[in-house]
Amino acid sequence: MRSREKCSPSTDPKHLRGEFDELPEDLGSDHRKVQPKASDHTPVESFIEGDSFVVQIRLPGVDPGNIDVQVVGETLTIKASLFRDKIRYGSFERAISLPQRVKAEHLKAVHQDGMLELRAPLPKDYAAGTI
């Protein structure tokens, strides 16, 4: 184990975080190989494809039972947690605005090979804005 330097958490939070990140290595843990923090590395894509609104999220290693999808008004919220041996290693939460008049009950979810895809039909008279 290497010796620790003195630092002031109030003046050097990055140094303190580095110390905490190194602590499991010093104790012989390989938790950093699992996944550092899902929310830091989880891109979310939302786009219009044909007559559908599509949301895609890469959630490798996340059990589908640990994914929660909710719609309140016109906001879609996706929450997920990554567990290994009953220990939570990371969590993820994103809120996305749905296009107007997209119905929550029409959303279909598919989780395959670490990818969550949500898809809903657009209203027949939906016209995407152009820039």
Backbone as CSV, one residue per row, in Angstrom:
resi,resn,N_x,N_y,N_z,CA_x,CA_y,CA_z,C_x,C_y,C_z
1,MET,0.841,-1.174,0.000,0.000,0.000,0.000,0.885,1.236,0.000
2,ARG,0.548,2.222,-0.802,1.370,3.421,-0.855,0.952,4.404,0.235
3,SER,1.886,5.298,0.587,1.560,6.262,1.644,0.636,7.339,1.097
4,ARG,-0.177,7.868,1.950,-1.158,8.888,1.586,-0.615,10.277,1.890
5,GLU,-0.889,11.210,0.982,-0.534,12.601,1.203,-1.655,13.279,1.962
6,LYS,-1.298,14.313,2.707,-2.335,15.102,3.351,-2.962,16.013,2.312
7,CYS,-4.267,16.172,2.401,-4.960,17.101,1.526,-6.146,17.661,2.279
8,SER,-6.603,18.781,1.818,-7.772,19.399,2.423,-8.948,19.191,1.488
9,PRO,-9.981,18.432,1.907,-11.138,18.198,1.039,-11.804,19.484,0.592
10,SER,-11.716,20.518,1.406,-12.363,21.768,1.016,-11.589,22.503,-0.065
11,THR,-10.287,22.213,-0.211,-9.501,22.910,-1.222,-9.095,22.021,-2.386
12,ASP,-9.198,20.710,-2.232,-8.745,19.813,-3.286,-9.659,18.606,-3.441
13,PRO,-10.933,18.817,-3.881,-11.860,17.681,-3.984,-11.451,16.654,-5.028
14,LYS,-10.765,17.068,-6.108,-10.353,16.099,-7.121,-9.320,15.139,-6.541
15,HIS,-8.428,15.669,-5.737,-7.416,14.820,-5.108,-8.091,13.812,-4.175
16,LEU,-9.058,14.296,-3.394,-9.769,13.420,-2.472,-10.509,12.321,-3.229
17,ARG,-11.164,12.682,-4.344,-11.876,11.670,-5.128,-10.902,10.630,-5.663
18,GLY,-9.721,11.092,-6.102,-8.699,10.161,-6.576,-8.290,9.181,-5.494
19,GLU,-8.173,9.676,-4.271,-7.833,8.810,-3.148,-8.918,7.750,-2.937
20,PHE,-10.166,8.154,-2.991,-11.257,7.196,-2.815,-11.294,6.197,-3.955
21,ASP,-11.023,6.661,-5.195,-11.017,5.758,-6.338,-9.925,4.704,-6.210
22,GLU,-8.785,5.080,-5.624,-7.665,4.152,-5.483,-7.854,3.194,-4.322
23,LEU,-8.660,3.542,-3.352,-8.825,2.725,-2.158,-9.211,1.275,-2.469
24,PRO,-10.219,1.009,-3.320,-10.547,-0.396,-3.610,-9.390,-1.154,-4.255
25,GLU,-8.568,-0.459,-5.077,-7.408,-1.133,-5.658,-6.441,-1.554,-4.561
26,ASP,-6.243,-0.650,-3.600,-5.348,-0.966,-2.496,-5.864,-2.140,-1.690
27,LEU,-7.164,-2.321,-1.647,-7.758,-3.416,-0.888,-7.879,-4.697,-1.714
28,GLY,-7.448,-4.647,-2.979,-7.466,-5.832,-3.818,-8.743,-6.024,-4.610
29,SER,-9.612,-5.026,-4.696,-10.869,-5.143,-5.426,-10.660,-4.788,-6.890
30,ASP,-11.400,-5.435,-7.765,-11.334,-5.092,-9.181,-12.648,-4.475,-9.647
31,HIS,-13.357,-3.756,-8.743,-14.667,-3.194,-9.076,-14.596,-2.209,-10.233
32,ARG,-13.469,-1.567,-10.448,-13.368,-0.548,-11.501,-13.470,-1.175,-12.892
33,LYS,-13.239,-2.480,-13.005,-13.358,-3.157,-14.293,-14.812,-3.431,-14.648
34,VAL,-15.717,-3.355,-13.676,-17.129,-3.657,-13.921,-17.778,-2.513,-14.680
35,GLN,-17.824,-1.348,-14.066,-18.380,-0.161,-14.707,-18.240,0.984,-13.719
36,PRO,-17.565,2.080,-14.114,-17.318,3.139,-13.164,-18.575,3.815,-12.646
37,LYS,-19.353,4.391,-13.508,-20.579,5.079,-13.098,-21.436,5.210,-14.349
38,ALA,-22.542,4.518,-14.372,-23.361,4.444,-15.578,-23.765,5.814,-16.087
39,SER,-24.113,6.726,-15.202,-24.614,8.023,-15.643,-23.560,8.839,-16.368
40,ASP,-22.248,8.555,-16.139,-21.191,9.293,-16.815,-20.969,8.816,-18.247
41,HIS,-21.404,7.615,-18.572,-21.029,7.011,-19.854,-22.218,6.496,-20.659
42,THR,-23.396,6.955,-20.360,-24.573,6.397,-21.007,-25.201,7.394,-21.966
43,PRO,-24.839,7.316,-23.235,-25.469,8.220,-24.192,-26.902,7.791,-24.495
44,VAL,-27.737,8.766,-24.719,-29.130,8.525,-25.083,-29.367,9.208,-26.423
45,GLU,-29.919,8.460,-27.345,-30.260,9.027,-28.648,-31.767,9.007,-28.805
46,SER,-32.324,10.118,-29.256,-33.751,10.145,-29.602,-33.861,10.768,-30.982
47,PHE,-34.709,10.171,-31.808,-34.820,10.630,-33.188,-36.139,10.158,-33.794
48,ILE,-36.465,10.738,-34.941,-37.642,10.341,-35.722,-37.155,9.411,-36.819
49,GLU,-37.791,8.247,-36.903,-37.461,7.286,-37.953,-38.755,6.893,-38.642
50,GLY,-38.937,7.364,-39.865,-40.188,7.102,-40.575,-41.346,7.729,-39.835
51,ASP,-42.304,6.920,-39.425,-43.462,7.440,-38.696,-43.400,7.096,-37.207
52,SER,-42.142,6.908,-36.666,-41.962,6.553,-35.263,-40.989,7.489,-34.556
53,PHE,-41.246,7.687,-33.274,-40.298,8.357,-32.391,-39.512,7.257,-31.704
54,VAL,-38.179,7.342,-31.729,-37.317,6.278,-31.227,-36.342,6.838,-30.189
55,VAL,-36.154,6.092,-29.104,-35.148,6.403,-28.090,-34.285,5.163,-27.936
56,GLN,-32.952,5.337,-28.008,-32.026,4.222,-27.837,-31.032,4.553,-26.730
57,ILE,-30.809,3.577,-25.845,-29.910,3.738,-24.718,-29.087,2.469,-24.577
58,ARG,-27.779,2.601,-24.545,-26.914,1.443,-24.305,-26.794,1.243,-22.803
59,LEU,-27.213,0.088,-22.330,-27.152,-0.255,-20.910,-26.525,-1.644,-20.748
60,PRO,-25.257,-1.803,-21.150,-24.640,-3.131,-21.071,-24.547,-3.620,-19.638
61,GLY,-24.906,-4.869,-19.428,-24.811,-5.483,-18.114,-25.973,-5.194,-17.183
62,VAL,-26.906,-4.349,-17.603,-28.045,-4.005,-16.747,-29.166,-5.013,-16.976
63,ASP,-29.623,-5.628,-15.897,-30.735,-6.569,-15.957,-32.016,-5.806,-16.308
64,PRO,-32.827,-6.295,-17.250,-34.074,-5.607,-17.600,-34.981,-5.346,-16.398
65,GLY,-34.888,-6.175,-15.360,-35.682,-5.972,-14.160,-35.256,-4.746,-13.354
66,ASN,-34.072,-4.210,-13.655,-33.564,-3.022,-12.975,-33.710,-1.764,-13.819
67,ILE,-34.600,-1.825,-14.807,-34.871,-0.666,-15.667,-36.308,-0.224,-15.419
68,ASP,-36.485,1.060,-15.188,-37.808,1.625,-14.929,-38.074,2.709,-15.975
69,VAL,-39.190,2.589,-16.692,-39.586,3.569,-17.706,-40.936,4.134,-17.305
70,GLN,-41.016,5.458,-17.221,-42.268,6.122,-16.864,-42.506,7.312,-17.773
71,VAL,-43.786,7.614,-17.998,-44.168,8.811,-18.739,-45.125,9.604,-17.867
72,VAL,-44.797,10.868,-17.661,-45.663,11.799,-16.953,-45.819,13.008,-17.864
73,GLY,-47.050,13.245,-18.297,-47.277,14.328,-19.257,-46.567,14.018,-20.563
74,GLU,-45.692,14.908,-20.980,-44.922,14.702,-22.213,-43.456,14.415,-21.912
75,THR,-43.168,13.905,-20.697,-41.787,13.608,-20.312,-41.617,12.116,-20.062
76,LEU,-40.675,11.530,-20.784,-40.297,10.130,-20.642,-39.090,10.079,-19.711
77,THR,-39.181,9.289,-18.638,-38.064,9.146,-17.707,-37.625,7.689,-17.685
78,ILE,-36.307,7.495,-17.841,-35.725,6.160,-17.831,-34.723,6.108,-16.679
79,LYS,-34.872,5.105,-15.814,-33.956,4.901,-14.693,-33.448,3.475,-14.769
80,ALA,-32.169,3.291,-14.446,-31.593,1.945,-14.439,-30.478,1.884,-13.408
81,SER,-30.250,0.689,-12.872,-29.162,0.455,-11.927,-28.424,-0.808,-12.324
82,LEU,-27.101,-0.774,-12.168,-26.255,-1.925,-12.453,-25.849,-2.560,-11.134
83,PHE,-26.155,-3.839,-10.978,-25.804,-4.582,-9.762,-24.891,-5.738,-10.129
84,ARG,-23.931,-6.008,-9.256,-23.086,-7.203,-9.346,-23.045,-7.793,-7.952
85,ASP,-23.456,-9.040,-7.814,-23.458,-9.716,-6.507,-24.177,-8.882,-5.449
86,LYS,-25.339,-8.356,-5.817,-26.215,-7.576,-4.932,-25.616,-6.243,-4.488
87,ILE,-24.542,-5.804,-5.138,-23.943,-4.504,-4.845,-24.202,-3.588,-6.028
88,ARG,-24.726,-2.395,-5.764,-25.019,-1.445,-6.837,-23.735,-0.731,-7.247
89,TYR,-23.395,-0.840,-8.532,-22.175,-0.240,-9.049,-22.420,1.042,-9.821
90,GLY,-23.639,1.322,-10.174,-23.909,2.545,-10.905,-25.383,2.702,-11.154
91,SER,-25.767,3.933,-11.426,-27.159,4.189,-11.733,-27.232,5.209,-12.856
92,PHE,-28.397,5.287,-13.439,-28.608,6.099,-14.618,-30.014,6.656,-14.554
93,GLU,-30.170,7.911,-14.900,-31.511,8.494,-15.016,-31.474,9.588,-16.081
94,ARG,-32.427,9.507,-17.001,-32.555,10.529,-18.040,-34.023,10.846,-18.240
95,ALA,-34.298,12.105,-18.537,-35.655,12.547,-18.871,-35.601,13.122,-20.282
96,ILE,-36.563,12.725,-21.098,-36.618,13.134,-22.501,-38.018,13.653,-22.795
97,SER,-38.086,14.765,-23.495,-39.392,15.295,-23.903,-39.913,14.497,-25.089
98,LEU,-41.145,14.057,-24.981,-41.793,13.356,-26.090,-42.373,14.375,-27.067
99,PRO,-42.431,14.032,-28.342,-43.139,14.907,-29.279,-44.602,15.035,-28.856
100,GLN,-45.195,16.144,-29.186,-46.595,16.367,-28.815,-47.484,15.255,-29.354
101,ARG,-48.441,14.850,-28.516,-49.470,13.869,-28.829,-48.955,12.441,-29.015
102,VAL,-47.701,12.162,-28.639,-47.244,10.777,-28.602,-47.801,10.178,-27.319
103,LYS,-48.461,9.064,-27.426,-49.163,8.442,-26.306,-48.262,7.439,-25.572
104,ALA,-48.230,7.563,-24.253,-47.431,6.656,-23.428,-47.841,5.202,-23.648
105,GLU,-49.127,4.967,-23.787,-49.598,3.585,-23.945,-49.170,2.949,-25.271
106,HIS,-48.669,3.759,-26.208,-48.209,3.231,-27.485,-46.709,2.946,-27.503
107,LEU,-46.000,3.310,-26.421,-44.562,3.039,-26.356,-44.312,1.541,-26.260
108,LYS,-43.408,1.048,-27.064,-42.991,-0.354,-27.028,-41.506,-0.377,-26.667
109,ALA,-41.133,-1.238,-25.737,-39.745,-1.336,-25.295,-39.167,-2.695,-25.664
110,VAL,-37.929,-2.675,-26.151,-37.197,-3.899,-26.453,-35.807,-3.747,-25.843
111,HIS,-35.383,-4.743,-25.060,-34.049,-4.753,-24.462,-33.322,-5.966,-25.019
112,GLN,-32.281,-5.710,-25.813,-31.560,-6.809,-26.449,-30.093,-6.445,-26.567
113,ASP,-29.230,-7.377,-26.181,-27.782,-7.208,-26.283,-27.303,-5.889,-25.657
114,GLY,-27.841,-5.524,-24.503,-27.409,-4.320,-23.806,-27.969,-3.027,-24.347
115,MET,-28.888,-3.106,-25.290,-29.499,-1.904,-25.881,-30.980,-1.882,-25.531
116,LEU,-31.411,-0.760,-24.944,-32.837,-0.543,-24.706,-33.336,0.378,-25.804
117,GLU,-34.374,-0.068,-26.496,-34.987,0.768,-27.533,-36.459,0.951,-27.209
118,LEU,-36.878,2.203,-27.168,-38.282,2.559,-26.974,-38.766,3.161,-28.278
119,ARG,-39.956,2.763,-28.686,-40.484,3.215,-29.983,-41.970,3.485,-29.828
120,ALA,-42.409,4.613,-30.400,-43.836,4.961,-30.382,-44.204,5.570,-31.724
121,PRO,-45.403,5.249,-32.219,-45.841,5.858,-33.481,-46.128,7.348,-33.283
122,LEU,-45.818,8.118,-34.298,-46.143,9.543,-34.290,-47.591,9.724,-34.742
123,PRO,-48.231,10.799,-34.301,-49.593,11.060,-34.801,-49.574,11.177,-36.331
124,LYS,-50.650,10.776,-36.961,-50.720,10.781,-38.437,-50.397,12.158,-39.030
125,ASP,-50.824,13.221,-38.350,-50.605,14.567,-38.900,-49.357,15.238,-38.347
126,TYR,-48.419,14.444,-37.769,-47.205,15.014,-37.197,-46.313,15.553,-38.309
127,ALA,-45.852,16.764,-38.149,-44.935,17.370,-39.120,-43.694,17.821,-38.363
128,ALA,-42.580,17.192,-38.640,-41.334,17.581,-37.982,-40.895,18.947,-38.511
129,GLY,-40.417,19.761,-37.601,-39.931,21.082,-38.008,-38.619,20.956,-38.736
130,THR,-38.373,21.820,-39.688,-37.109,21.839,-40.408,-36.410,23.144,-40.143
131,ILE,-35.085,23.074,-40.118,-34.277,24.277,-39.838,-33.568,24.666,-41.116
